[in-house]
Amino acid sequence: MANAEHTINLDQVTYTKIQSFVKLTKFKLSALVVFSALITYLTVTRNYDWKHILALSLGGFLVTGAANGFNQIIERDLDKLMTRTRMRPMPTHNLTVTEALIFCILCGLSGTALLWLYTNPLSGIIGFCSILLYALVYTPLKRVTPFSVFVGAFPGAFPTLIGAVAATDGFGELNFFAFLLFLIQFFWQFPHFWSIAWVSHDDYQKAGFFMLPSKGGRDQSSKFQIYIYTLFLFPISLTPYIFGYTGWISAAVVATMNIAFIYQAYQLYKTGTIESARKLMFGSFIYLPLVQLALMTRL
């Protein structure tokens, strides 16, 4: 009987550890990143290779998971202060710093190797650079300046470059179409992250994070900048059509999504309520995949 109870306890500990490692990667966010890379890959090429797709999926997930994990290691003491993060693996002591660090290093190296060896070296280099930029530059800047969101938007949009580069031969190369797809995801991140920051502003303040564009927090300047960046996204998202990479049907879908997105941003600008910010946040989750799917069809 005692052995059975001991086995059950071991199983529970193992399950908790596995669950904690999955949480460390921010599984849903990492999966969304992989989706973005895959859609970009399929947008750039029609001659896809299943080996590339598998390497891009697993390698992209591991690289993103490593970046998210390093972020949590660095911010482990700050995560204890915020309601939205206090149940993460390290604040709850489900993982030690050593366990998390070893896991993230293995994920980062293996993800980089998969991208390098089974797609091309350049996609591996971009993946590795995204880890460094996210963990070593963006993460510490969050407590220094609102400019951190601009810095973080680069690794946040790198999946489009990884996907586009993975579709090329040899060492890998970046073309103009890949750059346009990168710009769309880059500018999308500002209304996306700032709407999250608006909703969670009080929580972020507990850890001393500057996530809204103005140091004044939920002020007129922040509302205005969120609205302006959402307006900028409209012409940028139509550049694939303007330069002849997609057809009018894709452009019509993209334009419709932008009009809806701008309307949500305007509601936040007009009312400044948490509810309007939350609607913009959920709208951003719908906007990006639908726009990317529309671009992928090239119709």
C-alpha positions as MATLAB code, in Angstrom:
seq = 'MANAEHTINLDQVTYTKIQSFVKLTKFKLSALVVFSALITYLTVTRNYDWKHILALSLGGFLVTGAANGFNQIIERDLDKLMTRTRMRPMPTHNLTVTEALIFCILCGLSGTALLWLYTNPLSGIIGFCSILLYALVYTPLKRVTPFSVFVGAFPGAFPTLIGAVAATDGFGELNFFAFLLFLIQFFWQFPHFWSIAWVSHDDYQKAGFFMLPSKGGRDQSSKFQIYIYTLFLFPISLTPYIFGYTGWISAAVVATMNIAFIYQAYQLYKTGTIESARKLMFGSFIYLPLVQLALMTRL';
ca = [
       0.000    0.000    0.000;
       2.816    2.363    0.902;
       4.562    1.583   -2.398;
       1.374    2.365   -4.315;
       1.028    5.726   -2.550;
       4.697    6.451   -3.207;
       4.189    5.673   -6.915;
       1.145    7.964   -7.069;
       3.114   10.772   -5.418;
       5.991   10.303   -7.891;
       3.537   10.376  -10.792;
       2.029   13.593   -9.467;
       5.465   15.196   -9.098;
       6.433   14.120  -12.633;
       3.164   15.443  -14.060;
       3.632   18.766  -12.241;
       7.187   19.070  -13.580;
       6.113   18.362  -17.152;
       3.229   20.811  -16.824;
       5.616   23.437  -15.464;
       8.054   23.020  -18.358;
       5.150   23.431  -20.804;
       4.066   26.595  -18.963;
       7.631   27.880  -19.140;
       7.444   27.830  -22.947;
       4.122   29.754  -22.934;
       2.739   26.987  -25.122;
      -0.176   28.856  -26.731;
       1.933   31.916  -27.551;
       4.720   29.749  -28.974;
       2.180   27.834  -31.074;
       0.879   31.142  -32.475;
       4.442   32.108  -33.382;
       4.939   28.772  -35.187;
       1.676   29.362  -37.049;
       2.972   32.744  -38.203;
       6.247   31.219  -39.436;
       4.465   28.391  -41.263;
       1.963   30.698  -42.936;
       4.812   32.923  -44.110;
       6.683   29.876  -45.433;
       3.611   28.748  -47.398;
       3.023   32.311  -48.616;
       6.526   32.668  -50.034;
       6.756   29.269  -51.730;
       4.411   26.869  -53.486;
       7.086   24.156  -53.658;
       7.016   23.279  -49.992;
       9.115   20.540  -48.414;
       7.673   18.509  -45.514;
      11.132   18.299  -43.969;
      11.224   22.097  -43.869;
       7.720   22.278  -42.416;
       8.503   19.825  -39.612;
      11.834   21.506  -38.794;
      10.204   24.943  -38.906;
       7.385   23.805  -36.601;
       9.512   22.089  -33.975;
      12.571   24.353  -34.291;
      10.456   27.506  -34.232;
       8.557   26.286  -31.161;
      11.748   25.409  -29.284;
      13.407   28.741  -30.083;
      10.327   30.695  -29.016;
       9.849   28.561  -25.920;
      13.481   29.162  -24.934;
      13.075   32.942  -25.288;
       9.905   32.871  -23.174;
      11.613   30.712  -20.573;
      14.689   32.931  -20.279;
      12.332   35.881  -19.844;
      10.673   34.141  -16.890;
      14.029   33.210  -15.338;
      15.172   36.830  -15.440;
      11.838   38.159  -14.130;
      11.143   35.412  -11.579;
      11.161   37.782   -8.593;
       9.041   40.363  -10.397;
       6.517   37.720  -11.486;
       5.717   37.137   -7.802;
       4.410   40.701   -7.577;
       1.858   40.503  -10.378;
      -1.491   38.720  -10.300;
      -1.202   37.574  -13.919;
       2.214   35.942  -13.426;
       2.425   34.824   -9.804;
       1.349   31.262  -10.711;
       4.205   30.745  -13.169;
       6.557   27.789  -12.522;
       9.278   29.635  -10.615;
       7.167   31.892   -8.367;
       5.271   28.742   -7.309;
       8.593   26.871   -6.845;
       7.472   24.088   -9.188;
      10.737   24.618  -11.055;
      14.112   25.712   -9.759;
      16.192   28.275  -11.624;
      18.699   25.560  -12.519;
      15.999   23.284  -13.968;
      14.515   26.132  -15.991;
      17.922   27.302  -17.205;
      19.022   23.848  -18.391;
      15.674   23.322  -20.116;
      15.832   26.693  -21.907;
      19.432   26.187  -23.035;
      18.563   22.763  -24.461;
      15.467   24.161  -26.191;
      17.365   27.118  -27.634;
      20.287   25.072  -28.941;
      18.181   22.230  -30.332;
      15.706   24.650  -31.951;
      18.537   26.598  -33.559;
      20.157   23.352  -34.769;
      16.900   22.112  -36.307;
      16.391   25.347  -38.198;
      20.051   25.505  -39.292;
      20.405   21.874  -40.400;
      16.990   21.094  -41.846;
      15.974   24.408  -43.431;
      19.066   26.601  -43.882;
      21.732   28.345  -41.760;
      20.224   31.829  -42.044;
      16.914   30.772  -40.492;
      18.873   29.238  -37.607;
      20.857   32.442  -37.138;
      17.690   34.569  -37.088;
      16.094   32.170  -34.593;
      19.101   32.351  -32.277;
      19.264   36.156  -32.564;
      15.591   36.358  -31.600;
      16.369   34.562  -28.316;
      19.230   36.939  -27.513;
      17.300   40.081  -28.421;
      14.184   39.040  -26.502;
      15.934   37.825  -23.359;
      18.945   40.122  -23.098;
      17.633   43.412  -24.530;
      13.822   43.542  -24.477;
      13.372   41.930  -21.047;
      15.599   44.305  -19.012;
      14.337   47.352  -20.946;
      10.761   46.751  -19.763;
      11.603   48.384  -16.418;
      13.511   51.258  -18.021;
      11.528   52.697  -20.918;
       8.324   52.282  -22.970;
      10.724   51.978  -25.942;
      11.078   48.326  -24.899;
       7.948   47.449  -26.899;
       9.637   48.765  -30.053;
      12.703   46.608  -29.327;
      10.537   43.589  -28.536;
       8.649   43.981  -31.800;
      11.758   42.838  -33.712;
      12.038   39.331  -32.219;
       8.237   39.258  -32.222;
       8.219   39.649  -36.006;
      11.281   37.489  -36.701;
       9.091   34.353  -37.189;
       7.965   35.809  -40.517;
      11.600   36.139  -41.586;
      12.414   32.626  -40.357;
       9.491   31.213  -42.332;
      10.364   33.167  -45.459;
      14.075   32.304  -45.278;
      13.275   28.617  -44.698;
      11.596   28.605  -48.118;
      14.859   29.567  -49.859;
      17.842   27.409  -50.858;
      21.505   27.343  -49.877;
      22.555   29.537  -46.979;
      19.146   31.229  -47.131;
      18.131   34.654  -48.345;
      15.707   37.479  -47.612;
      13.619   38.901  -50.429;
      11.435   42.000  -50.588;
       8.202   40.057  -50.090;
       9.585   38.621  -46.837;
      10.416   42.146  -45.685;
       6.824   43.280  -46.338;
       5.414   40.355  -44.354;
       7.831   41.202  -41.542;
       6.629   44.830  -41.490;
       2.990   43.775  -41.157;
       3.665   41.624  -38.101;
       6.064   44.235  -36.696;
       3.482   47.053  -36.734;
       0.640   44.758  -35.634;
       2.431   44.217  -32.339;
       2.021   47.815  -31.164;
      -1.795   47.884  -30.879;
      -1.666   44.246  -29.770;
       0.762   44.677  -26.862;
      -0.416   48.140  -25.912;
      -4.016   46.946  -25.613;
      -2.776   44.168  -23.302;
      -0.759   46.758  -21.381;
      -3.832   48.988  -21.058;
      -5.864   46.143  -19.570;
      -3.045   45.018  -17.244;
      -1.523   48.428  -16.493;
      -2.152   48.299  -12.735;
      -0.588   44.866  -12.537;
       2.463   45.918  -14.573;
       2.995   48.865  -12.244;
       3.505   46.490   -9.319;
       6.665   45.239  -11.052;
       7.706   48.654  -12.365;
       7.165   47.784  -16.043;
       6.701   50.560  -18.633;
       4.550   48.797  -21.232;
       2.287   51.602  -22.472;
       3.769   54.101  -24.968;
       3.562   56.976  -22.489;
       5.138   56.950  -19.030;
       1.900   58.564  -17.908;
       0.199   55.200  -18.350;
      -3.450   55.268  -19.394;
      -3.289   58.861  -20.615;
      -4.241   60.762  -23.778;
      -0.797   60.267  -25.289;
      -1.012   56.471  -24.976;
      -4.494   56.406  -26.514;
      -3.374   58.576  -29.411;
      -0.291   56.476  -30.171;
      -2.276   53.224  -30.117;
      -4.734   54.723  -32.597;
      -2.020   56.142  -34.874;
      -0.079   52.878  -35.056;
      -3.294   51.016  -35.910;
      -3.894   53.518  -38.731;
      -0.310   52.999  -39.988;
      -0.949   49.270  -40.141;
      -3.625   49.733  -42.840;
      -1.386   50.892  -45.729;
       1.468   48.651  -44.578;
      -0.747   45.555  -44.703;
      -1.739   46.421  -48.285;
       1.857   46.636  -49.547;
       1.882   42.987  -50.786;
      -1.024   43.944  -53.080;
       0.524   47.275  -54.072;
       3.736   45.532  -55.159;
       1.890   42.800  -57.043;
       2.450   39.842  -54.712;
      -1.268   39.280  -53.992;
      -4.571   39.849  -55.782;
      -7.603   41.999  -55.099;
      -9.515   39.348  -53.119;
      -6.689   39.112  -50.567;
      -6.513   42.906  -50.503;
     -10.266   43.157  -49.879;
     -10.060   40.771  -46.905;
      -7.042   42.638  -45.514;
      -8.782   46.000  -45.932;
     -11.922   44.736  -44.181;
      -9.888   43.433  -41.255;
      -8.098   46.761  -40.983;
     -11.312   48.764  -40.948;
     -12.641   46.601  -38.099;
      -9.322   46.880  -36.238;
      -9.194   50.659  -36.648;
     -12.764   50.959  -35.375;
     -11.775   49.069  -32.197;
      -8.711   51.293  -31.757;
     -10.891   54.388  -32.232;
     -13.267   53.162  -29.525;
     -10.322   52.904  -27.154;
      -9.153   56.387  -28.182;
     -12.632   57.806  -27.624;
     -13.538   56.066  -24.349;
     -10.246   54.972  -22.772;
     -12.006   52.126  -20.957;
     -10.477   48.797  -20.041;
     -13.361   47.089  -21.828;
     -12.562   48.828  -25.129;
      -8.887   47.884  -24.711;
      -9.891   44.286  -24.085;
     -11.937   44.257  -27.306;
      -8.943   45.627  -29.217;
      -6.760   42.948  -27.644;
      -9.078   40.117  -28.719;
      -9.467   41.788  -32.112;
      -5.694   41.659  -32.553;
      -5.722   37.892  -31.997;
      -8.229   37.552  -34.835;
      -6.643   40.155  -37.120;
      -3.175   38.672  -37.621;
      -4.009   35.046  -38.555;
      -6.839   36.115  -40.887;
      -4.646   38.676  -42.644;
      -1.823   36.148  -42.980;
      -4.176   33.490  -44.349;
      -5.559   36.002  -46.842;
      -2.049   36.858  -47.993;
      -1.162   33.179  -48.254;
      -3.896   32.586  -50.856;
      -2.445   35.390  -53.036;
      -5.883   35.657  -54.691;
];
